[in-house]
Amino acid sequence: MREYNFDGLVGPSHNYSGLSAGNLASSTHGGQIANPRGAALEGLAKMRLVRNLGIGQAVLPPHPRPSLATLRRLGFGGSDEQVIARAAEKEPLLLRLCSSASAMWTANAATVAPSCDTQDGRLHLVPANLQQMFHRAIEAETTRAVLAAIFADQGRFAVHAPLPGGGQFADEGAANHTRLEVPGRPAVHLFAWGRRAFGDGPAPRRFPARQTLEASTALSRLLALDPTNALLVQQHPDGIDAGGFHTDVLAVGSGPVLLLHELAFTHTETLLATLREKLGNALRIVVAKTAELPAADAIAAYPFNSQLLTLPDGSMVILAPEESRENAMARAYLERVVAEDNPVTRVIYVDLRQSMRNGGGPACLRQRIPLTDEQTRALSARVLLDEALEKDLAAWIELHYRDRLAPADLADPALARETMTALDELTRILRLGSVYDFQRSPG
């Protein structure tokens, strides 16, 4: 079994519209000028770094933006150009929502359980419905089509439909899911939730809790896990109100290591005791207290939104955003992690400022998918990153992406045409087939 990090390619419409309530970086940078080409190349450079460490790396494609299909469903008719012009005139916020490149953060694309954990021996994937935010809820259909194209062998893979319903089953994907494992024991899956859809309980007061308990419970069933190894844990309301809208903003775990802020979950001591009981002394946990790392610093610098990666020799590294090096408290916490008795040997800092300004760090940009060698050979697309694919993607980005994009530029119908041309070519590079709605529609 080898873990692959499926990173989302940043889309051509990458911009700063400040659409995500509770995401402080997104709100702070709303209205600024973005560089889609620079953002896409930043992301590709991170993928190259991970691959060069000897770790499995793969890619997921952007989504078509603006989503003309969504705008048409909302009553804007005519040609593509007319749809955009009418939306820009009558509903400019709606146009910005339908133009978001947020699918780049593939930690929200799905929740995954590897075949070694499931009761039927298949890899299971559940695309997230992302119901809490409109600009993200429109991703689910395309995400499912892309995953179904890549993981097409139904004997080895099960790509489920997103959870049904509205906010009662709001699902944010792997950003609220953590898998922990030590040798000789079954893996434990943490499914984090922020609110109850049916019933009362502690809830944040400032920002929305995006994931429901009911969604997390349904995911644990769909992923065909042993219920005794699926733990349902509540995000701390104070952590959400501080800006920790997803678990991966205040906690990160992989294999035998769990790093977390004390405001990541409620009843932290009870949770950690349960994890130690299930996983034993091989589990290494490093908690950041507020006095050591205030929540505001954790949110600003994103040390927990790092990638915790296992190298071929079994040691681990933390891939952290440059902001974590620049913040003294975040850097000190990460240095403490390396100094303690655990497999983490070093921290590598990466510059992802284009993504970070919208509130997405290294962990947001990737979906962990453990695959056996047999499953890897069964993938139905060219998505595993090697030198040839990286070269093709870099050339594709340089050819098709703008280096400057303001929210007002989303009204330019040429941007939509450029994006469709680019994505049509990308599906050929990745051998995905016709996964986009514009490829399946007449004309």
C-alpha positions, -999 to 999 in steps of 0.1 A, spaced: 0 0 0 13 34 -10 -3 67 -2 -8 91 -31 -14 128 -26 -40 138 -53 -35 176 -56 -60 199 -73 -46 219 -102 -54 256 -95 -80 267 -121 -78 295 -146 -104 316 -128 -84 317 -95 -94 350 -79 -100 367 -45 -137 373 -41 -139 367 -4 -167 342 -6 -162 320 23 -177 330 57 -155 318 85 -124 316 64 -105 346 77 -78 346 49 -105 345 22 -124 375 38 -92 395 45 -80 393 9 -113 397 -9 -110 421 -39 -73 418 -43 -56 409 -76 -48 372 -81 -23 355 -104 -38 323 -117 -7 313 -136 15 319 -106 -9 300 -83 -10 270 -107 28 269 -110 31 272 -72 9 242 -67 28 222 -94 61 230 -77 47 216 -44 37 184 -62 72 181 -77 87 185 -43 65 158 -28 73 134 -57 110 141 -54 108 131 -17 98 96 -30 61 100 -20 32 92 -43 18 122 -61 -11 126 -85 -33 154 -99 -70 162 -101 -82 187 -127 -99 221 -122 -136 226 -128 -151 247 -155 -157 282 -143 -178 302 -145 -203 273 -141 -225 282 -171 -247 252 -164 -255 265 -129 -262 300 -142 -286 285 -168 -304 265 -141 -309 298 -123 -326 314 -152 -299 331 -173 -304 322 -209 -289 328 -243 -254 322 -256 -225 317 -232 -216 353 -237 -251 365 -230 -254 343 -199 -223 359 -184 -232 394 -194 -267 391 -179 -254 376 -147 -228 403 -144 -254 430 -148 -282 416 -126 -264 393 -101 -227 401 -99 -222 382 -66 -238 352 -82 -214 354 -111 -185 355 -86 -199 325 -67 -202 305 -100 -166 315 -110 -148 304 -79 -118 281 -84 -123 265 -50 -122 230 -64 -84 234 -62 -87 225 -25 -92 188 -31 -91 180 6 -128 188 3 -133 167 -28 -142 134 -11 -137 112 19 -117 80 13 -112 47 30 -85 24 16 -92 -12 7 -73 -26 37 -98 -9 60 -131 -17 43 -154 -47 48 -155 -55 11 -119 -50 3 -125 -22 -22 -112 14 -20 -143 36 -12 -147 73 -22 -176 95 -13 -176 129 -31 -184 157 -7 -217 176 -12 -203 208 3 -238 220 10 -228 247 35 -214 271 8 -231 276 -25 -199 282 -45 -186 248 -33 -219 229 -35 -218 232 -73 -186 211 -73 -201 178 -64 -214 166 -97 -181 173 -116 -160 158 -87 -180 126 -90 -176 124 -128 -138 130 -124 -134 103 -97 -155 79 -116 -133 84 -147 -101 78 -127 -114 50 -105 -135 32 -131 -128 -4 -121 -158 -12 -100 -142 -45 -88 -115 -25 -70 -131 9 -64 -164 22 -52 -172 58 -61 -204 67 -43 -228 95 -49 -225 126 -27 -248 125 4 -283 136 -4 -304 164 11 -296 199 21 -278 213 52 -289 184 74 -262 162 57 -236 188 49 -204 171 42 -170 188 38 -149 158 27 -115 147 40 -109 182 55 -129 168 84 -115 132 83 -83 118 98 -69 82 95 -44 70 121 -26 37 120 2 19 139 17 -16 130 -3 -45 142 -36 -27 149 -66 -17 128 -66 18 115 -88 43 133 -108 69 114 -118 102 130 -149 118 115 -152 154 128 -184 173 128 -194 208 139 -231 207 145 -261 184 149 -288 186 123 -313 170 145 -311 180 181 -294 207 202 -258 209 215 -228 233 217 -223 253 185 -202 282 173 -217 316 176 -196 336 152 -191 314 122 -210 285 106 -203 249 116 -201 233 81 -201 195 88 -230 177 105 -229 148 129 -254 131 106 -232 134 76 -202 121 94 -222 91 106 -235 84 71 -199 86 57 -187 60 82 -214 36 69 -208 43 32 -171 37 35 -178 2 47 -157 6 79 -158 -15 111 -179 8 133 -157 2 163 -128 19 144 -149 49 133 -149 77 159 -173 106 157 -157 137 173 -170 172 176 -150 202 164 -146 227 192 -171 256 188 -144 281 200 -120 267 174 -145 273 146 -152 308 159 -115 314 159 -114 306 121 -109 268 122 -137 261 99 -124 226 90 -105 201 112 -74 204 90 -70 240 101 -64 229 137 -53 193 134 -33 170 111 -27 133 115 -12 104 95 0 70 104 12 70 140 13 108 145 -14 133 155 -7 170 158 -35 192 171 -44 224 188 -64 221 221 -93 239 203 -95 214 175 -120 191 193 -142 191 223 -134 167 251 -98 164 239 -85 143 268 -113 117 264 -106 115 227 -68 111 232 -74 84 258 -96 65 234 -70 68 207 -43 55 230 -65 26 240 -71 16 204 -36 23 189 -13 18 219 19 34 228 32 36 193 8 66 187 25 99 191 4 129 199 16 165 201 -9 190 215 -5 228 212 -19 246 242 -33 281 236 -5 296 258 21 281 235 3 288 202 -28 311 203 -56 302 180 -51 334 161 -15 325 153 -26 289 143 -52 303 120 -29 330 105 1 307 99 -16 273 93 9 250 109 -18 223 112 -28 227 75 5 211 67 11 178 50 23 151 73 42 128 49 58 94 54 91 90 35 102 56 19 125 50 49 95 52 73 105 86 88 81 116 84 84 152 73 60 182 77 54 202 46 43 236 60 34 269 44 60 297 45 37 316 68 44 291 95 81 298 93 75 336 95 52 333 126 75 327 156 49 308 177 39 285 148 75 278 140 84 271 176 55 245 178 67 227 146 103 227 160 90 211 192 73 184 171 106 176 154 124 176 188 100 152 205 101 114 204 82 107 171 89 98 135 89 134 123 125 144 115 121 178 98 99 206 85 100 218 49 85 252 42 68 259 8 56 292 -7 19 289 -15 9 325 -10 -16 325 -39 -36 297 -22 -30 309 13 -46 343 6 -78 324 0 -74 303 31 -59 271 17 -26 257 27 -6 226 17 -31 201 33 -61 218 16 -46 212 -18 -44 174 -15 -66 144 -11 -49 114 5 -56 81 -14 -37 49 -3 -34 25 -32 -20 -10 -37 2 -16 -66 -26 -35 -83 -50 -6 -78 -24 18 -91 -21 -1 -123 -59 -2 -126 -63 36 -127 -81 47 -158 -64 80 -164 -29 96 -167 -30 113 -133 1 99 -115 28 127 -116 60 119 -133 85 141 -151 67 138 -184 33 147 -170 48 176 -150 64 190 -181 31 187 -200 12 204 -172 37 233 -169 35 240 -206 -3 238 -205 -4 263 -176 20 287 -194 -1 286 -225 -36 290 -211 -35 309 -178 -36 346 -172 -11 362 -148 -35 388 -135 -72 384 -125 -94 408 -105 -129 399 -94 -143 423 -121 -125 403 -148 -149 374 -142 -174 393 -163 -151 389 -193 -167 362 -215 -133 355 -231 -122 341 -197 -149 314 -199 -139 305 -235 -102 304 -225 -111 281 -196 -132 257 -217 -104 255 -243 -78 248 -217 -98 222 -198 -108 204 -231 -71 201 -238 -63 190 -202 -88 161 -204 -68 148 -233 -35 152 -215 -49 134 -185 -68 109 -206 -100 115 -186 -126 115 -214 -156 139 -214 -160 146 -177 -172 182 -180 -207 193 -188 -197 215 -217 -180 185 -234 -212 166 -232 -235 194 -244 -244 201 -280 -222 229 -294 
